[in-house]
Amino acid sequence: MSHGPATEWKKDNSASIKSKLGISMFIVYTVVYAGFVIINVFSPSLMAMDIGSMNLAIAYGFGLIVFALILALIYNDFCTKAEKRLNAEAKENKDGGKGK
């Protein structure tokens, strides 16, 4: 028993911007995470080094989590602005440049 879609899906005018930004951020995060893995594999004693009240492994791990959250907020902000701008441009072009 199909009731159809719950919402109407419209064209995503900012899909290409979202894709490029998402892939770029994924690559940046992968490089930072690879640094964590490489240090653990080749110099585990370095991860045992104390930094304040915790060791480097814990600090780096929490840093990775915080970095991921920051990237998510940046992604959301850029994509929201791009969606608003491109949807407004698409609406303006659809209306023939008449405005509202």
Backbone hydrogen bonds in HBPLUS format (Angstrom, degrees):
<---DONOR---> <-ACCEPTOR-->    atom                        ^
c    i                          cat <-CA-CA->   ^        H-A-AA   ^      H-
h    n   atom  resd res      DA  || num        DHA   H-A  angle D-A-AA Bond
n    s   type  num  typ     dist DA aas  dist angle  dist       angle   num
A0015-ALA N   A0012-ASP O   3.40 MM   3  5.52 162.1  2.43 113.7 112.2     1
A0018-LYS N   A0014-SER O   2.96 MM   4  6.20 165.0  1.98 159.7 164.3     2
A0019-SER N   A0015-ALA O   2.93 MM   4  6.10 156.6  1.99 147.5 153.8     3
A0020-LYS N   A0016-SER O   3.04 MM   4  6.22 170.5  2.05 150.3 152.3     4
A0021-LEU N   A0017-ILE O   2.97 MM   4  6.07 168.3  1.98 153.9 157.5     5
A0022-GLY N   A0018-LYS O   2.85 MM   4  5.84 160.2  1.89 145.7 152.2     6
A0023-ILE N   A0019-SER O   2.92 MM   4  6.06 163.7  1.95 153.1 157.1     7
A0024-SER N   A0020-LYS O   2.99 MM   4  6.10 159.2  2.04 145.0 151.2     8
A0025-MET N   A0021-LEU O   2.92 MM   4  6.11 164.0  1.95 152.5 156.6     9
A0026-PHE N   A0022-GLY O   2.92 MM   4  6.04 149.6  2.02 142.2 151.2    10
A0027-ILE N   A0023-ILE O   2.98 MM   4  6.22 156.2  2.04 148.5 153.8    11
A0028-VAL N   A0024-SER O   3.03 MM   4  6.34 162.0  2.07 150.2 154.8    12
A0029-TYR N   A0025-MET O   2.91 MM   4  6.10 166.9  1.93 150.5 154.1    13
A0030-THR N   A0026-PHE O   2.85 MM   4  5.97 153.4  1.92 145.6 153.7    14
A0031-VAL N   A0027-ILE O   3.00 MM   4  6.23 154.1  2.07 149.9 155.7    15
A0032-VAL N   A0028-VAL O   3.13 MM   4  6.43 162.4  2.16 150.6 154.9    16
A0033-TYR N   A0029-TYR O   2.84 MM   4  6.02 162.2  1.87 152.6 158.0    17
A0034-ALA N   A0030-THR O   2.76 MM   4  5.85 151.3  1.84 143.1 151.8    18
A0035-GLY N   A0031-VAL O   3.06 MM   4  6.33 145.1  2.19 142.2 150.6    19
A0036-PHE N   A0032-VAL O   3.35 MM   4  6.75 148.0  2.46 139.6 146.9    20
A0036-PHE N   A0033-TYR O   3.02 MM   3  5.06 117.6  2.43  96.6 111.5    21
A0037-VAL N   A0033-TYR O   3.03 MM   4  6.44 158.3  2.08 152.5 157.9    22
A0038-ILE N   A0034-ALA O   2.79 MM   4  5.95 166.2  1.81 155.3 159.3    23
A0039-ILE N   A0035-GLY O   3.00 MM   4  6.11 162.0  2.03 146.8 151.5    24
A0040-ASN N   A0036-PHE O   3.08 MM   4  6.29 157.8  2.13 144.0 150.5    25
A0041-VAL N   A0037-VAL O   2.90 MM   4  6.16 148.6  1.99 150.2 159.1    26
A0042-PHE N   A0038-ILE O   2.89 MM   4  5.96 177.5  1.89 159.2 160.0    27
A0043-SER N   A0039-ILE O   2.86 MM   4  5.17 148.1  1.96 135.4 143.3    28
A0046-LEU N   A0043-SER O   2.98 MM   3  5.49 140.7  2.13 111.9 122.2    29
A0047-MET N   A0044-PRO O   3.12 MM   3  5.26 126.0  2.43  97.7 110.8    30
A0048-ALA N   A0045-SER O   3.11 MM   3  5.15 142.6  2.26  96.5 107.5    31
A0049-MET N   A0046-LEU O   3.10 MM   3  5.40 160.9  2.14 108.6 114.6    32
A0057-ALA N   A0047-MET O   3.14 MM  10  4.82 152.8  2.22 138.8 130.9    33
A0056-LEU N   A0049-MET O   2.85 MM   7  5.66 134.9  2.06 153.4 167.7    34
A0051-ILE N   A0054-MET O   2.62 MM   3  5.48 173.5  1.62 168.5 169.0    35
A0054-MET N   A0051-ILE O   3.23 MM   3  5.48 167.3  2.25 125.0 126.0    36
A0059-ALA N   A0055-ASN O   3.10 MM   4  6.39 169.8  2.11 155.7 158.9    37
A0060-TYR N   A0056-LEU O   2.75 MM   4  5.79 167.0  1.76 155.2 159.0    38
A0061-GLY N   A0057-ALA O   2.91 MM   4  5.96 154.7  1.98 139.9 147.6    39
A0062-PHE N   A0058-ILE O   2.89 MM   4  6.14 166.6  1.91 155.5 158.3    40
A0063-GLY N   A0059-ALA O   2.83 MM   4  5.98 149.8  1.92 141.7 151.6    41
A0064-LEU N   A0060-TYR O   2.84 MM   4  6.14 146.1  1.96 146.8 155.2    42
A0065-ILE N   A0061-GLY O   3.16 MM   4  6.52 154.5  2.23 146.0 152.2    43
A0066-VAL N   A0062-PHE O   2.92 MM   4  6.20 167.5  1.93 156.2 159.2    44
A0067-PHE N   A0063-GLY O   2.79 MM   4  5.87 158.9  1.83 147.8 154.5    45
A0068-ALA N   A0064-LEU O   2.95 MM   4  6.12 153.7  2.02 143.3 149.8    46
A0069-LEU N   A0065-ILE O   3.08 MM   4  6.40 155.1  2.14 147.6 154.2    47
A0070-ILE N   A0066-VAL O   2.91 MM   4  6.20 155.9  1.97 151.1 158.0    48
A0071-LEU N   A0067-PHE O   2.90 MM   4  6.14 160.9  1.94 150.4 155.6    49
A0072-ALA N   A0068-ALA O   2.96 MM   4  6.17 152.0  2.04 143.2 151.1    50
A0073-LEU N   A0069-LEU O   2.99 MM   4  6.29 155.0  2.06 147.8 153.7    51
A0074-ILE N   A0070-ILE O   2.95 MM   4  6.21 160.9  1.99 153.0 158.3    52
A0075-TYR N   A0071-LEU O   2.84 MM   4  6.00 163.7  1.87 151.1 155.8    53
A0076-ASN N   A0072-ALA O   2.92 MM   4  6.10 163.4  1.95 148.0 152.4    54
A0077-ASP N   A0073-LEU O   2.97 MM   4  6.15 161.6  2.00 148.0 152.9    55
A0078-PHE N   A0074-ILE O   2.94 MM   4  6.14 176.3  1.94 160.8 161.3    56
A0079-CYS N   A0075-TYR O   2.91 MM   4  5.97 164.8  1.93 152.7 157.7    57
A0080-THR N   A0076-ASN O   2.91 MM   4  5.92 156.5  1.97 145.9 152.5    58
A0081-LYS N   A0077-ASP O   3.09 MM   4  6.27 165.6  2.11 151.3 154.9    59
A0082-ALA N   A0078-PHE O   2.93 MM   4  6.12 156.7  1.99 146.0 153.1    60
A0083-GLU N   A0079-CYS O   2.83 MM   4  5.98 160.3  1.87 148.6 153.9    61
A0084-LYS N   A0080-THR O   3.05 MM   4  6.25 167.5  2.07 150.6 153.6    62
A0085-ARG N   A0081-LYS O   3.00 MM   4  6.14 165.8  2.02 149.2 153.5    63
A0086-LEU N   A0082-ALA O   2.86 MM   4  5.93 172.3  1.87 155.0 157.7    64
A0087-ASN N   A0083-GLU O   2.83 MM   4  5.77 155.6  1.89 148.0 155.3    65
A0088-ALA N   A0084-LYS O   2.99 MM   4  6.03 152.0  2.07 140.2 147.9    66
A0089-GLU N   A0085-ARG O   2.97 MM   4  6.24 153.8  2.04 145.0 152.6    67
A0090-ALA N   A0086-LEU O   2.89 MM   4  6.03 155.5  1.95 142.6 149.4    68
A0091-LYS N   A0087-ASN O   2.91 MM   4  6.06 153.4  1.98 141.9 149.3    69
A0092-GLU N   A0088-ALA O   2.90 MM   4  6.07 154.6  1.97 144.1 151.5    70
A0093-ASN N   A0089-GLU O   2.90 MM   4  6.11 158.0  1.94 148.1 153.9    71
A0094-LYS N   A0090-ALA O   2.90 MM   4  6.04 148.2  2.01 141.3 150.4    72
A0095-ASP N   A0091-LYS O   2.90 MM   4  6.09 150.4  1.99 145.5 153.2    73
A0097-GLY N   A0092-GLU O   2.75 MM   5  5.00 158.0  1.79 163.5 157.3    74
A0096-GLY N   A0093-ASN O   3.23 MM   3  5.02 152.4  2.31  93.4 101.2    75
